[in-house]
Amino acid sequence: MRVLLINNDGGGFCDHVEVDAGMTVTQLFERHIKSGKPTDYLIRVNRLPVPSEQVLQEGDRVSITPTKIEGARS
């Protein structure tokens, strides 16, 4: 099945990606974000924050945005 993945990390990208039925948000993150931990990102499905074990559905819109920006001062 296909979902729209919006990656706001670094240069970012947006594309439809194929995922397996039953795939969770965490599994999608691990497949497409090679560095970092899911806890350092705000992950939304269809514009709503979701738990890490949220199962994706056909046509979902997933956005991944870092909550910690490297080099930023607090």
C-alpha positions in Angstrom: 0.0 0.0 0.0 1.1 3.6 -0.4 1.4 6.5 2.1 2.7 10.0 1.6 5.9 10.6 3.6 6.9 14.1 4.4 10.5 14.2 5.9 11.3 17.6 7.3 14.8 16.5 8.5 17.8 18.2 6.9 17.1 19.0 3.3 13.8 17.1 3.6 11.7 15.4 0.9 8.1 14.4 0.2 7.1 11.3 -1.8 4.7 8.5 -1.9 6.3 5.3 -0.5 5.2 1.7 -0.5 4.7 0.1 2.9 3.7 -3.4 4.0 0.3 -3.9 5.5 0.5 -3.7 9.3 3.6 -1.4 9.3 3.8 0.9 12.3 5.0 4.5 12.4 8.2 3.3 14.2 9.0 0.8 11.4 8.4 3.4 8.7 10.7 5.8 10.6 13.5 3.2 11.0 13.3 2.4 7.3 13.5 6.0 6.0 15.4 7.9 8.7 18.9 6.5 9.0 20.1 8.6 12.0 18.4 9.6 15.2 15.7 8.1 17.4 12.0 8.4 16.9 11.7 10.1 20.3 13.7 13.1 18.9 11.0 13.7 16.2 7.4 14.8 16.1 5.6 12.2 14.0 2.2 12.9 12.7 -0.3 10.9 10.7 -3.0 12.9 8.9 -1.8 16.0 10.8 -2.3 14.4 14.2 0.4 13.3 16.7 0.3 9.5 17.0 1.8 6.8 19.3 4.8 5.0 18.0 2.8 1.8 17.4 0.2 3.4 15.2 -0.5 1.1 12.3 -0.5 2.8 8.9 -3.4 2.7 6.5 -3.6 3.2 2.7 -3.4 6.8 1.8 -2.1 8.1 5.2 -0.1 11.3 5.2 3.0 10.9 7.5 5.1 13.9 8.5 8.4 13.5 10.4 9.8 16.7 11.9 12.9 16.9 14.3 12.3 18.4 17.7 16.0 19.0 18.3 18.0 20.9 15.7 21.7 20.3 15.6 23.7 23.4 16.5 20.8 25.3 17.9 21.2 27.0 21.3 18.7 26.5 24.0 
